[in-house]
Amino acid sequence: MTLPMTTLEAFAAIPLAAVCCDQTFGKDEARVIREQLLGRTAYQEMEPYAFGLLISGLLKRFREESWQGLIASAAPLLSPEQQEMAFALACQLIHCDRIVAPQEQEFLAALAQQLQFTTDRAEQIFEVCDLLNRDFVNNQST
Protein backbone atom coordinates (compact mmCIF):
# COMPACT_ATOMS: atom_id res chain seq x y z
CA MET A 1 0.00 0.00 0.00
CA THR A 2 1.26 3.44 -0.92
CA LEU A 3 1.56 6.21 1.63
CA PRO A 4 -0.69 9.25 1.23
CA MET A 5 0.80 12.19 -0.63
CA THR A 6 1.55 15.60 0.74
CA THR A 7 0.25 18.62 -1.15
CA LEU A 8 3.81 19.31 -2.29
CA GLU A 9 4.04 15.80 -3.76
CA ALA A 10 0.55 16.03 -5.24
CA PHE A 11 1.29 19.24 -7.13
CA ALA A 12 4.54 17.82 -8.55
CA ALA A 13 2.85 14.50 -9.40
CA ILE A 14 0.58 16.04 -12.04
CA PRO A 15 3.29 17.51 -14.30
CA LEU A 16 5.51 14.49 -13.70
CA ALA A 17 2.71 12.18 -14.84
CA ALA A 18 2.28 14.41 -17.89
CA VAL A 19 5.86 14.01 -19.02
CA CYS A 20 5.86 10.27 -18.35
CA CYS A 21 2.43 9.37 -19.77
CA ASP A 22 3.89 8.56 -23.20
CA GLN A 23 6.51 6.31 -21.56
CA THR A 24 9.32 8.78 -22.27
CA PHE A 25 11.05 11.25 -20.02
CA GLY A 26 13.25 13.26 -22.34
CA LYS A 27 16.02 15.71 -21.55
CA ASP A 28 13.91 18.74 -22.53
CA GLU A 29 11.03 17.55 -20.37
CA ALA A 30 13.29 16.86 -17.38
CA ARG A 31 14.86 20.32 -17.69
CA VAL A 32 11.52 22.10 -18.00
CA ILE A 33 9.84 20.26 -15.13
CA ARG A 34 12.82 20.99 -12.89
CA GLU A 35 12.83 24.68 -13.86
CA GLN A 36 9.09 25.01 -13.45
CA LEU A 37 8.93 23.37 -10.05
CA LEU A 38 12.06 25.02 -8.66
CA GLY A 39 10.67 28.39 -9.73
CA ARG A 40 7.85 27.94 -7.22
CA THR A 41 8.41 29.01 -3.63
CA ALA A 42 7.66 25.69 -1.94
CA TYR A 43 10.14 23.79 -4.11
CA GLN A 44 12.70 26.57 -4.33
CA GLU A 45 13.20 26.36 -0.59
CA MET A 46 13.95 22.62 -0.75
CA GLU A 47 17.48 21.29 -0.52
CA PRO A 48 18.57 19.76 -3.84
CA TYR A 49 18.78 16.32 -2.23
CA ALA A 50 15.23 16.61 -0.87
CA PHE A 51 13.95 17.73 -4.29
CA GLY A 52 15.68 14.74 -5.89
CA LEU A 53 14.06 12.41 -3.36
CA LEU A 54 10.65 13.94 -4.06
CA ILE A 55 10.99 13.36 -7.81
CA SER A 56 12.47 9.88 -7.32
CA GLY A 57 9.59 8.92 -5.03
CA LEU A 58 7.04 10.16 -7.54
CA LEU A 59 8.74 8.27 -10.37
CA LYS A 60 8.59 5.12 -8.22
CA ARG A 61 4.87 5.68 -7.63
CA PHE A 62 4.39 6.27 -11.35
CA ARG A 63 5.97 2.89 -12.11
CA GLU A 64 3.78 1.19 -9.49
CA GLU A 65 0.47 3.00 -10.09
CA SER A 66 0.70 4.33 -13.68
CA TRP A 67 -0.22 7.89 -14.51
CA GLN A 68 -3.87 7.12 -13.85
CA GLY A 69 -3.18 6.13 -10.25
CA LEU A 70 -0.81 9.03 -9.73
CA ILE A 71 -3.32 11.68 -10.79
CA ALA A 72 -6.16 9.96 -8.94
CA SER A 73 -4.11 10.19 -5.73
CA ALA A 74 -2.91 13.74 -6.35
CA ALA A 75 -5.94 15.61 -7.71
CA PRO A 76 -8.14 15.58 -4.58
CA LEU A 77 -5.32 17.05 -2.47
CA LEU A 78 -5.07 20.24 -4.52
CA SER A 79 -7.11 23.40 -4.18
CA PRO A 80 -9.00 24.54 -7.30
CA GLU A 81 -6.27 27.14 -7.95
CA GLN A 82 -3.52 24.53 -7.60
CA GLN A 83 -5.45 22.20 -9.89
CA GLU A 84 -5.56 24.84 -12.63
CA MET A 85 -1.87 25.62 -12.22
CA ALA A 86 -0.96 21.92 -12.29
CA PHE A 87 -3.09 21.35 -15.41
CA ALA A 88 -1.52 24.35 -17.15
CA LEU A 89 1.94 23.12 -16.21
CA ALA A 90 1.09 19.65 -17.53
CA CYS A 91 -0.04 21.22 -20.82
CA GLN A 92 3.16 23.27 -21.00
CA LEU A 93 5.35 20.24 -20.37
CA ILE A 94 3.53 18.15 -22.95
CA HIS A 95 4.15 20.89 -25.51
CA CYS A 96 7.84 21.32 -24.64
CA ASP A 97 9.00 18.58 -27.01
CA ARG A 98 6.93 20.19 -29.78
CA ILE A 99 4.81 17.05 -30.32
CA VAL A 100 1.50 16.20 -28.66
CA ALA A 101 1.22 12.44 -28.99
CA PRO A 102 -2.12 10.60 -28.78
CA GLN A 103 -1.16 9.25 -25.33
CA GLU A 104 -0.56 12.81 -24.17
CA GLN A 105 -3.94 13.92 -25.52
CA GLU A 106 -5.53 11.02 -23.67
CA PHE A 107 -3.67 12.02 -20.51
CA LEU A 108 -4.87 15.63 -20.68
CA ALA A 109 -8.47 14.57 -21.30
CA ALA A 110 -8.36 12.16 -18.34
CA LEU A 111 -6.67 14.77 -16.13
CA ALA A 112 -9.28 17.40 -17.01
CA GLN A 113 -12.00 14.90 -16.13
CA GLN A 114 -10.26 13.93 -12.86
CA LEU A 115 -10.00 17.63 -11.96
CA GLN A 116 -13.66 18.11 -12.95
CA PHE A 117 -12.84 20.90 -15.39
CA THR A 118 -15.40 21.92 -17.96
CA THR A 119 -14.43 21.04 -21.51
CA ASP A 120 -14.26 24.76 -22.33
CA ARG A 121 -11.85 25.51 -19.47
CA ALA A 122 -9.56 22.60 -20.30
CA GLU A 123 -9.49 23.56 -23.99
CA GLN A 124 -8.80 27.19 -23.10
CA ILE A 125 -5.74 26.26 -21.02
CA PHE A 126 -4.52 23.80 -23.67
CA GLU A 127 -4.87 26.41 -26.43
CA VAL A 128 -2.86 28.97 -24.47
CA CYS A 129 -0.02 26.47 -24.08
CA ASP A 130 -0.27 25.64 -27.77
CA LEU A 131 0.04 29.35 -28.62
CA LEU A 132 3.03 29.79 -26.32
CA ASN A 133 4.84 26.93 -28.04
CA ARG A 134 3.73 27.47 -31.61
CA ASP A 135 7.03 28.99 -32.76
CA PHE A 136 8.84 25.86 -31.62
CA VAL A 137 6.52 23.73 -33.75
CA ASN A 138 7.02 25.98 -36.76
CA ASN A 139 10.80 25.85 -36.36
CA GLN A 140 10.64 22.06 -36.41
CA SER A 141 8.76 22.00 -39.72
CA THR A 142 11.12 24.31 -41.62
ZADOVEX-288224 format. One record per atom (N, C-alpha, C): residue number from 1; chain; atom name; z, y, x. Coordinates in Angstrom, 3 decimals, always signed. Layout:
// residues N
- NUM / A / CA / Z / Y / X;
...
// end
This chain:
// residues 142
- 1 / A / N / +0.000 / -1.190 / +0.838;
- 1 / A / CA / +0.000 / +0.000 / +0.000;
- 1 / A / C / +0.000 / +1.244 / +0.877;
- 2 / A / N / -0.779 / +2.220 / +0.493;
- 2 / A / CA / -0.925 / +3.442 / +1.256;
- 2 / A / C / +0.140 / +4.446 / +0.848;
- 3 / A / N / +0.636 / +5.169 / +1.833;
- 3 / A / CA / +1.626 / +6.209 / +1.561;
- 3 / A / C / +0.989 / +7.365 / +0.809;
- 4 / A / N / +1.776 / +8.079 / -0.003;
- 4 / A / CA / +1.231 / +9.252 / -0.685;
- 4 / A / C / +0.801 / +10.316 / +0.331;
- 5 / A / N / -0.139 / +11.119 / -0.067;
- 5 / A / CA / -0.631 / +12.193 / +0.799;
- 5 / A / C / +0.206 / +13.446 / +0.622;
- 6 / A / N / +0.213 / +14.250 / +1.672;
- 6 / A / CA / +0.739 / +15.603 / +1.554;
- 6 / A / C / -0.404 / +16.494 / +1.078;
- 7 / A / N / -0.094 / +17.683 / +0.665;
- 7 / A / CA / -1.148 / +18.624 / +0.252;
- 7 / A / C / -2.072 / +18.937 / +1.422;
- 8 / A / N / -1.507 / +19.046 / +2.610;
- 8 / A / CA / -2.295 / +19.313 / +3.814;
- 8 / A / C / -3.310 / +18.186 / +4.042;
- 9 / A / N / -2.865 / +16.951 / +3.901;
- 9 / A / CA / -3.763 / +15.804 / +4.045;
- 9 / A / C / -4.792 / +15.783 / +2.917;
- 10 / A / N / -4.353 / +16.076 / +1.708;
- 10 / A / CA / -5.243 / +16.029 / +0.548;
- 10 / A / C / -6.385 / +17.030 / +0.691;
- 11 / A / N / -6.071 / +18.240 / +1.144;
- 11 / A / CA / -7.132 / +19.240 / +1.290;
- 11 / A / C / -8.135 / +18.791 / +2.346;
- 12 / A / N / -7.656 / +18.269 / +3.470;
- 12 / A / CA / -8.547 / +17.816 / +4.541;
- 12 / A / C / -9.324 / +16.561 / +4.138;
- 13 / A / N / -8.753 / +15.749 / +3.254;
- 13 / A / CA / -9.398 / +14.500 / +2.846;
- 13 / A / C / -10.724 / +14.731 / +2.142;
- 14 / A / N / -10.813 / +15.788 / +1.359;
- 14 / A / CA / -12.043 / +16.042 / +0.576;
- 14 / A / C / -13.232 / +16.320 / +1.503;
- 15 / A / N / -13.148 / +17.297 / +2.405;
- 15 / A / CA / -14.301 / +17.507 / +3.288;
- 15 / A / C / -14.553 / +16.338 / +4.239;
- 16 / A / N / -13.498 / +15.646 / +4.652;
- 16 / A / CA / -13.698 / +14.489 / +5.508;
- 16 / A / C / -14.470 / +13.400 / +4.757;
- 17 / A / N / -14.110 / +13.156 / +3.517;
- 17 / A / CA / -14.842 / +12.179 / +2.708;
- 17 / A / C / -16.297 / +12.612 / +2.546;
- 18 / A / N / -16.519 / +13.904 / +2.435;
- 18 / A / CA / -17.888 / +14.411 / +2.280;
- 18 / A / C / -18.748 / +14.073 / +3.488;
- 19 / A / N / -18.211 / +14.267 / +4.679;
- 19 / A / CA / -19.020 / +14.014 / +5.865;
- 19 / A / C / -19.166 / +12.525 / +6.155;
- 20 / A / N / -18.292 / +11.712 / +5.607;
- 20 / A / CA / -18.353 / +10.271 / +5.858;
- 20 / A / C / -19.017 / +9.484 / +4.731;
- 21 / A / N / -19.283 / +10.112 / +3.603;
- 21 / A / CA / -19.768 / +9.367 / +2.435;
- 21 / A / C / -21.111 / +8.699 / +2.654;
- 22 / A / N / -21.903 / +9.199 / +3.597;
- 22 / A / CA / -23.197 / +8.564 / +3.888;
- 22 / A / C / -23.095 / +7.601 / +5.071;
- 23 / A / N / -21.848 / +7.252 / +5.422;
- 23 / A / CA / -21.557 / +6.308 / +6.510;
- 23 / A / C / -21.926 / +6.834 / +7.887;
- 24 / A / N / -22.056 / +8.162 / +8.013;
- 24 / A / CA / -22.274 / +8.779 / +9.317;
- 24 / A / C / -21.259 / +9.892 / +9.493;
- 25 / A / N / -20.919 / +10.137 / +10.717;
- 25 / A / CA / -20.019 / +11.245 / +11.051;
- 25 / A / C / -20.583 / +11.849 / +12.325;
- 26 / A / N / -21.604 / +12.698 / +12.135;
- 26 / A / CA / -22.341 / +13.260 / +13.254;
- 26 / A / C / -21.598 / +14.348 / +14.000;
- 27 / A / N / -22.136 / +14.690 / +15.152;
- 27 / A / CA / -21.547 / +15.706 / +16.018;
- 27 / A / C / -21.468 / +17.062 / +15.312;
- 28 / A / N / -22.538 / +17.453 / +14.628;
- 28 / A / CA / -22.529 / +18.736 / +13.912;
- 28 / A / C / -21.456 / +18.736 / +12.828;
- 29 / A / N / -21.359 / +17.640 / +12.103;
- 29 / A / CA / -20.372 / +17.547 / +11.028;
- 29 / A / C / -18.950 / +17.586 / +11.586;
- 30 / A / N / -18.715 / +16.874 / +12.677;
- 30 / A / CA / -17.383 / +16.864 / +13.293;
- 30 / A / C / -17.007 / +18.264 / +13.766;
- 31 / A / N / -17.954 / +18.958 / +14.374;
- 31 / A / CA / -17.686 / +20.320 / +14.862;
- 31 / A / C / -17.383 / +21.264 / +13.707;
- 32 / A / N / -18.177 / +21.181 / +12.647;
- 32 / A / CA / -18.004 / +22.102 / +11.522;
- 32 / A / C / -16.698 / +21.815 / +10.772;
- 33 / A / N / -16.378 / +20.550 / +10.556;
- 33 / A / CA / -15.132 / +20.256 / +9.835;
- 33 / A / C / -13.933 / +20.729 / +10.654;
- 34 / A / N / -13.981 / +20.532 / +11.952;
- 34 / A / CA / -12.889 / +20.989 / +12.824;
- 34 / A / C / -12.753 / +22.511 / +12.751;
- 35 / A / N / -13.881 / +23.211 / +12.895;
- 35 / A / CA / -13.857 / +24.681 / +12.830;
- 35 / A / C / -13.346 / +25.169 / +11.486;
- 36 / A / N / -13.838 / +24.561 / +10.421;
- 36 / A / CA / -13.454 / +25.012 / +9.087;
- 36 / A / C / -11.977 / +24.781 / +8.797;
- 37 / A / N / -11.461 / +23.636 / +9.186;
- 37 / A / CA / -10.047 / +23.366 / +8.929;
- 37 / A / C / -9.150 / +24.189 / +9.854;
- 38 / A / N / -9.505 / +24.269 / +11.125;
- 38 / A / CA / -8.658 / +25.018 / +12.061;
- 38 / A / C / -8.708 / +26.522 / +11.815;
- 39 / A / N / -9.666 / +26.982 / +11.052;
- 39 / A / CA / -9.728 / +28.386 / +10.672;
- 39 / A / C / -8.781 / +28.733 / +9.529;
- 40 / A / N / -8.151 / +27.739 / +8.953;
- 40 / A / CA / -7.220 / +27.939 / +7.845;
- 40 / A / C / -5.797 / +27.909 / +8.385;
- 41 / A / N / -4.963 / +28.797 / +7.873;
- 41 / A / CA / -3.627 / +29.015 / +8.408;
- 41 / A / C / -2.828 / +27.724 / +8.585;
- 42 / A / N / -2.776 / +26.896 / +7.590;
- 42 / A / CA / -1.940 / +25.693 / +7.659;
- 42 / A / C / -2.347 / +24.775 / +8.808;
- 43 / A / N / -3.631 / +24.669 / +9.079;
- 43 / A / CA / -4.113 / +23.786 / +10.137;
- 43 / A / C / -4.090 / +24.492 / +11.485;
- 44 / A / N / -4.309 / +25.782 / +11.475;
- 44 / A / CA / -4.330 / +26.571 / +12.698;
- 44 / A / C / -2.984 / +26.505 / +13.412;
- 45 / A / N / -1.929 / +26.397 / +12.635;
- 45 / A / CA / -0.587 / +26.361 / +13.202;
- 45 / A / C / -0.204 / +24.980 / +13.729;
- 46 / A / N / -1.043 / +23.984 / +13.491;
- 46 / A / CA / -0.750 / +22.624 / +13.947;
- 46 / A / C / -1.036 / +22.483 / +15.439;
- 47 / A / N / -0.235 / +21.672 / +16.100;
- 47 / A / CA / -0.519 / +21.292 / +17.481;
- 47 / A / C / -1.796 / +20.457 / +17.484;
- 48 / A / N / -2.606 / +20.556 / +18.531;
- 48 / A / CA / -3.838 / +19.760 / +18.570;
- 48 / A / C / -3.605 / +18.263 / +18.365;
- 49 / A / N / -2.533 / +17.739 / +18.936;
- 49 / A / CA / -2.231 / +16.321 / +18.777;
- 49 / A / C / -1.962 / +15.987 / +17.307;
- 50 / A / N / -1.193 / +16.838 / +16.637;
- 50 / A / CA / -0.874 / +16.612 / +15.230;
- 50 / A / C / -2.138 / +16.684 / +14.370;
- 51 / A / N / -3.035 / +17.622 / +14.685;
- 51 / A / CA / -4.293 / +17.728 / +13.952;
- 51 / A / C / -5.123 / +16.458 / +14.156;
- 52 / A / N / -5.165 / +15.977 / +15.386;
- 52 / A / CA / -5.888 / +14.739 / +15.675;
- 52 / A / C / -5.321 / +13.555 / +14.911;
- 53 / A / N / -3.993 / +13.480 / +14.825;
- 53 / A / CA / -3.356 / +12.410 / +14.058;
- 53 / A / C / -3.692 / +12.508 / +12.579;
- 54 / A / N / -3.717 / +13.734 / +12.062;
- 54 / A / CA / -4.061 / +13.943 / +10.651;
- 54 / A / C / -5.465 / +13.410 / +10.367;
- 55 / A / N / -6.423 / +13.794 / +11.189;
- 55 / A / CA / -7.815 / +13.361 / +10.988;
- 55 / A / C / -7.941 / +11.857 / +11.198;
- 56 / A / N / -7.280 / +11.320 / +12.223;
- 56 / A / CA / -7.323 / +9.878 / +12.471;
- 56 / A / C / -6.751 / +9.089 / +11.288;
- 57 / A / N / -5.641 / +9.583 / +10.746;
- 57 / A / CA / -5.034 / +8.924 / +9.590;
- 57 / A / C / -5.944 / +8.941 / +8.377;
- 58 / A / N / -6.621 / +10.065 / +8.182;
- 58 / A / CA / -7.542 / +10.163 / +7.044;
- 58 / A / C / -8.761 / +9.264 / +7.242;
- 59 / A / N / -9.246 / +9.169 / +8.472;
- 59 / A / CA / -10.366 / +8.267 / +8.740;
- 59 / A / C / -9.960 / +6.815 / +8.490;
- 60 / A / N / -8.729 / +6.464 / +8.851;
- 60 / A / CA / -8.217 / +5.117 / +8.586;
- 60 / A / C / -8.175 / +4.861 / +7.081;
- 61 / A / N / -7.667 / +5.830 / +6.329;
- 61 / A / CA / -7.628 / +5.684 / +4.868;
- 61 / A / C / -9.029 / +5.560 / +4.298;
- 62 / A / N / -9.956 / +6.346 / +4.845;
- 62 / A / CA / -11.347 / +6.274 / +4.389;
- 62 / A / C / -11.884 / +4.855 / +4.562;
- 63 / A / N / -11.631 / +4.258 / +5.722;
- 63 / A / CA / -12.114 / +2.890 / +5.971;
- 63 / A / C / -11.464 / +1.890 / +5.020;
- 64 / A / N / -10.208 / +2.113 / +4.662;
- 64 / A / CA / -9.490 / +1.194 / +3.784;
- 64 / A / C / -9.802 / +1.404 / +2.301;
- 65 / A / N / -9.984 / +2.667 / +1.897;
- 65 / A / CA / -10.092 / +2.997 / +0.473;
- 65 / A / C / -11.474 / +3.452 / +0.037;
- 66 / A / N / -12.375 / +3.729 / +0.973;
- 66 / A / CA / -13.684 / +4.326 / +0.704;
- 66 / A / C / -13.506 / +5.790 / +0.280;
- 67 / A / N / -14.611 / +6.472 / +0.167;
- 67 / A / CA / -14.508 / +7.888 / -0.217;
- 67 / A / C / -13.996 / +8.025 / -1.640;
- 68 / A / N / -14.314 / +7.056 / -2.486;
- 68 / A / CA / -13.851 / +7.124 / -3.872;
- 68 / A / C / -12.317 / +7.102 / -3.936;
- 69 / A / N / -11.708 / +6.214 / -3.196;
- 69 / A / CA / -10.254 / +6.133 / -3.176;
- 69 / A / C / -9.617 / +7.352 / -2.542;
- 70 / A / N / -10.263 / +7.856 / -1.512;
- 70 / A / CA / -9.726 / +9.030 / -0.813;
- 70 / A / C / -9.698 / +10.246 / -1.728;
- 71 / A / N / -10.794 / +10.502 / -2.443;
- 71 / A / CA / -10.794 / +11.682 / -3.316;
- 71 / A / C / -9.918 / +11.475 / -4.548;
- 72 / A / N / -9.818 / +10.232 / -5.016;
- 72 / A / CA / -8.940 / +9.958 / -6.163;
- 72 / A / C / -7.481 / +10.218 / -5.803;
- 73 / A / N / -7.094 / +9.927 / -4.566;
- 73 / A / CA / -5.729 / +10.189 / -4.108;
- 73 / A / C / -5.500 / +11.673 / -3.852;
- 74 / A / N / -6.514 / +12.343 / -3.343;
- 74 / A / CA / -6.355 / +13.736 / -2.908;
- 74 / A / C / -6.451 / +14.755 / -4.046;
- 75 / A / N / -7.407 / +14.590 / -4.926;
- 75 / A / CA / -7.709 / +15.613 / -5.939;
- 75 / A / C / -6.511 / +16.053 / -6.770;
- 76 / A / N / -5.687 / +15.149 / -7.288;
- 76 / A / CA / -4.576 / +15.582 / -8.138;
- 76 / A / C / -3.504 / +16.398 / -7.413;
- 77 / A / N / -3.497 / +16.336 / -6.093;
- 77 / A / CA / -2.473 / +17.045 / -5.325;
- 77 / A / C / -2.811 / +18.505 / -5.073;
- 78 / A / N / -4.052 / +18.887 / -5.372;
- 78 / A / CA / -4.520 / +20.237 / -5.065;
- 78 / A / C / -4.474 / +21.139 / -6.282;
- 79 / A / N / -4.137 / +22.399 / -6.044;
- 79 / A / CA / -4.182 / +23.399 / -7.113;
- 79 / A / C / -5.643 / +23.644 / -7.480;
- 80 / A / N / -5.908 / +24.244 / -8.646;
- 80 / A / CA / -7.304 / +24.544 / -8.998;
- 80 / A / C / -8.022 / +25.371 / -7.925;
- 81 / A / N / -7.336 / +26.326 / -7.332;
- 81 / A / CA / -7.947 / +27.139 / -6.270;
- 81 / A / C / -8.270 / +26.283 / -5.045;
- 82 / A / N / -7.359 / +25.423 / -4.655;
- 82 / A / CA / -7.595 / +24.533 / -3.522;
- 82 / A / C / -8.727 / +23.552 / -3.828;
- 83 / A / N / -8.816 / +23.106 / -5.070;
- 83 / A / CA / -9.895 / +22.197 / -5.452;
- 83 / A / C / -11.252 / +22.878 / -5.286;
- 84 / A / N / -11.360 / +24.120 / -5.724;
- 84 / A / CA / -12.625 / +24.844 / -5.562;
- 84 / A / C / -12.970 / +25.039 / -4.096;
- 85 / A / N / -11.969 / +25.424 / -3.297;
- 85 / A / CA / -12.220 / +25.616 / -1.867;
- 85 / A / C / -12.627 / +24.305 / -1.207;
- 86 / A / N / -11.965 / +23.218 / -1.549;
- 86 / A / CA / -12.288 / +21.917 / -0.962;
- 86 / A / C / -13.691 / +21.476 / -1.373;
- 87 / A / N / -14.067 / +21.709 / -2.634;
- 87 / A / CA / -15.410 / +21.354 / -3.094;
- 87 / A / C / -16.458 / +22.188 / -2.367;
- 88 / A / N / -16.210 / +23.477 / -2.231;
- 88 / A / CA / -17.154 / +24.353 / -1.519;
- 88 / A / C / -17.282 / +23.921 / -0.058;
- 89 / A / N / -16.171 / +23.576 / +0.553;
- 89 / A / CA / -16.207 / +23.122 / +1.937;
- 89 / A / C / -16.973 / +21.804 / +2.044;
- 90 / A / N / -16.778 / +20.907 / +1.102;
- 90 / A / CA / -17.527 / +19.649 / +1.087;
- 90 / A / C / -19.031 / +19.926 / +0.977;
- 91 / A / N / -19.402 / +20.842 / +0.099;
- 91 / A / CA / -20.825 / +21.215 / -0.036;
- 91 / A / C / -21.356 / +21.785 / +1.276;
- 92 / A / N / -20.594 / +22.656 / +1.896;
- 92 / A / CA / -21.002 / +23.268 / +3.158;
- 92 / A / C / -21.203 / +22.204 / +4.239;
- 93 / A / N / -20.277 / +21.288 / +4.329;
- 93 / A / CA / -20.375 / +20.243 / +5.354;
- 93 / A / C / -21.554 / +19.308 / +5.099;
- 94 / A / N / -21.810 / +19.013 / +3.853;
- 94 / A / CA / -22.948 / +18.151 / +3.528;
- 94 / A / C / -24.259 / +18.835 / +3.906;
- 95 / A / N / -24.300 / +20.148 / +3.787;
- 95 / A / CA / -25.507 / +20.890 / +4.148;
- 95 / A / C / -25.653 / +21.111 / +5.657;
- 96 / A / N / -24.598 / +20.919 / +6.436;
- 96 / A / CA / -24.642 / +21.322 / +7.843;
- 96 / A / C / -25.645 / +20.520 / +8.664;
- 97 / A / N / -26.008 / +19.324 / +8.248;
- 97 / A / CA / -27.012 / +18.577 / +9.000;
- 97 / A / C / -28.414 / +18.794 / +8.428;
- 98 / A / N / -28.516 / +19.732 / +7.501;
- 98 / A / CA / -29.776 / +20.190 / +6.933;
- 98 / A / C / -30.456 / +19.182 / +6.010;
- 99 / A / N / -29.771 / +18.077 / +5.698;
- 99 / A / CA / -30.321 / +17.051 / +4.814;
- 99 / A / C / -29.240 / +16.664 / +3.812;
- 100 / A / N / -29.590 / +16.679 / +2.528;
- 100 / A / CA / -28.656 / +16.202 / +1.504;
- 100 / A / C / -29.194 / +14.856 / +1.015;
- 101 / A / N / -28.567 / +13.811 / +1.529;
- 101 / A / CA / -28.988 / +12.439 / +1.217;
- 101 / A / C / -28.555 / +12.055 / -0.198;
- 102 / A / N / -29.187 / +11.052 / -0.780;
- 102 / A / CA / -28.783 / +10.595 / -2.118;
- 102 / A / C / -27.302 / +10.223 / -2.201;
- 103 / A / N / -26.754 / +9.600 / -1.143;
- 103 / A / CA / -25.334 / +9.249 / -1.155;
- 103 / A / C / -24.465 / +10.504 / -1.215;
- 104 / A / N / -24.915 / +11.556 / -0.558;
- 104 / A / CA / -24.167 / +12.814 / -0.560;
- 104 / A / C / -24.246 / +13.488 / -1.932;
- 105 / A / N / -25.396 / +13.400 / -2.583;
- 105 / A / CA / -25.522 / +13.925 / -3.940;
- 105 / A / C / -24.602 / +13.163 / -4.886;
- 106 / A / N / -24.561 / +11.841 / -4.722;
- 106 / A / CA / -23.670 / +11.015 / -5.532;
- 106 / A / C / -22.208 / +11.401 / -5.280;
- 107 / A / N / -21.872 / +11.615 / -4.017;
- 107 / A / CA / -20.511 / +12.017 / -3.670;
- 107 / A / C / -20.137 / +13.325 / -4.371;
- 108 / A / N / -20.995 / +14.332 / -4.272;
- 108 / A / CA / -20.680 / +15.633 / -4.865;
- 108 / A / C / -20.554 / +15.541 / -6.385;
- 109 / A / N / -21.398 / +14.744 / -7.010;
- 109 / A / CA / -21.299 / +14.567 / -8.470;
- 109 / A / C / -19.975 / +13.896 / -8.837;
- 110 / A / N / -19.604 / +12.860 / -8.087;
- 110 / A / CA / -18.340 / +12.164 / -8.358;
- 110 / A / C / -17.142 / +13.066 / -8.075;
- 111 / A / N / -17.223 / +13.855 / -7.007;
- 111 / A / CA / -16.133 / +14.775 / -6.673;
- 111 / A / C / -15.971 / +15.834 / -7.757;
- 112 / A / N / -17.073 / +16.391 / -8.209;
- 112 / A / CA / -17.007 / +17.396 / -9.278;
- 112 / A / C / -16.372 / +16.804 / -10.531;
- 113 / A / N / -16.714 / +15.566 / -10.839;
- 113 / A / CA / -16.127 / +14.900 / -12.004;
- 113 / A / C / -14.633 / +14.649 / -11.778;
- 114 / A / N / -14.269 / +14.190 / -10.590;
- 114 / A / CA / -12.862 / +13.934 / -10.263;
- 114 / A / C / -12.040 / +15.221 / -10.366;
- 115 / A / N / -12.647 / +16.333 / -9.962;
- 115 / A / CA / -11.963 / +17.629 / -10.003;
- 115 / A / C / -12.045 / +18.278 / -11.383;
- 116 / A / N / -12.765 / +17.638 / -12.288;
- 116 / A / CA / -12.953 / +18.106 / -13.658;
- 116 / A / C / -13.623 / +19.486 / -13.716;
- 117 / A / N / -14.593 / +19.681 / -12.829;
- 117 / A / CA / -15.388 / +20.902 / -12.845;
- 117 / A / C / -16.443 / +20.796 / -13.936;
- 118 / A / N / -16.811 / +21.923 / -14.505;
- 118 / A / CA / -17.956 / +21.921 / -15.397;
- 118 / A / C / -19.208 / +21.739 / -14.540;
- 119 / A / N / -20.255 / +21.218 / -15.147;
- 119 / A / CA / -21.509 / +21.043 / -14.426;
- 119 / A / C / -21.999 / +22.374 / -13.885;
- 120 / A / N / -21.875 / +23.441 / -14.689;
- 120 / A / CA / -22.329 / +24.761 / -14.257;
- 120 / A / C / -21.584 / +25.236 / -13.020;
- 121 / A / N / -20.262 / +25.044 / -12.994;
- 121 / A / CA / -19.472 / +25.510 / -11.849;
- 121 / A / C / -19.826 / +24.719 / -10.595;
- 122 / A / N / -19.948 / +23.428 / -10.710;
- 122 / A / CA / -20.302 / +22.598 / -9.560;
- 122 / A / C / -21.682 / +22.981 / -9.028;
- 123 / A / N / -22.640 / +23.166 / -9.913;
- 123 / A / CA / -23.992 / +23.562 / -9.491;
- 123 / A / C / -23.989 / +24.938 / -8.838;
- 124 / A / N / -23.192 / +25.854 / -9.370;
- 124 / A / CA / -23.096 / +27.193 / -8.796;
- 124 / A / C / -22.610 / +27.138 / -7.345;
- 125 / A / N / -21.566 / +26.387 / -7.092;
- 125 / A / CA / -21.023 / +26.264 / -5.736;
- 125 / A / C / -22.042 / +25.581 / -4.824;
- 126 / A / N / -22.660 / +24.512 / -5.307;
- 126 / A / CA / -23.666 / +23.798 / -4.522;
- 126 / A / C / -24.833 / +24.716 / -4.166;
- 127 / A / N / -25.300 / +25.508 / -5.118;
- 127 / A / CA / -26.427 / +26.411 / -4.874;
- 127 / A / C / -26.095 / +27.477 / -3.845;
- 128 / A / N / -24.876 / +27.983 / -3.859;
- 128 / A / CA / -24.472 / +28.971 / -2.858;
- 128 / A / C / -24.531 / +28.351 / -1.460;
- 129 / A / N / -24.027 / +27.145 / -1.324;
- 129 / A / CA / -24.080 / +26.470 / -0.024;
- 129 / A / C / -25.525 / +26.208 / +0.392;
- 130 / A / N / -26.362 / +25.843 / -0.553;
- 130 / A / CA / -27.771 / +25.641 / -0.272;
- 130 / A / C / -28.397 / +26.938 / +0.246;
- 131 / A / N / -28.094 / +28.053 / -0.404;
- 131 / A / CA / -28.623 / +29.346 / +0.045;
- 131 / A / C / -28.143 / +29.702 / +1.448;
- 132 / A / N / -26.878 / +29.456 / +1.720;
- 132 / A / CA / -26.317 / +29.793 / +3.030;
- 132 / A / C / -26.936 / +28.965 / +4.149;
- 133 / A / N / -27.474 / +27.821 / +3.826;
- 133 / A / CA / -28.037 / +26.929 / +4.838;
- 133 / A / C / -29.554 / +26.826 / +4.784;
- 134 / A / N / -30.166 / +27.590 / +3.927;
- 134 / A / CA / -31.613 / +27.475 / +3.730;
- 134 / A / C / -32.410 / +27.741 / +5.004;
- 135 / A / N / -32.006 / +28.705 / +5.822;
- 135 / A / CA / -32.761 / +28.994 / +7.030;
- 135 / A / C / -32.727 / +27.826 / +8.009;
- 136 / A / N / -31.667 / +27.037 / +7.985;
- 136 / A / CA / -31.619 / +25.863 / +8.835;
- 136 / A / C / -32.638 / +24.830 / +8.362;
- 137 / A / N / -32.766 / +24.664 / +7.057;
- 137 / A / CA / -33.746 / +23.730 / +6.519;
- 137 / A / C / -35.152 / +24.175 / +6.872;
- 138 / A / N / -35.436 / +25.473 / +6.705;
- 138 / A / CA / -36.756 / +25.984 / +7.018;
- 138 / A / C / -37.086 / +25.833 / +8.493;
- 139 / A / N / -36.120 / +26.013 / +9.366;
- 139 / A / CA / -36.358 / +25.849 / +10.797;
- 139 / A / C / -36.701 / +24.400 / +11.131;
- 140 / A / N / -36.136 / +23.468 / +10.402;
- 140 / A / CA / -36.412 / +22.063 / +10.636;
- 140 / A / C / -37.848 / +21.685 / +10.244;
- 141 / A / N / -38.405 / +22.391 / +9.259;
- 141 / A / CA / -39.722 / +22.004 / +8.757;
- 141 / A / C / -40.860 / +22.713 / +9.492;
- 142 / A / N / -40.543 / +23.607 / +10.394;
- 142 / A / CA / -41.619 / +24.307 / +11.124;
- 142 / A / C / -41.837 / +23.720 / +12.496;
// end
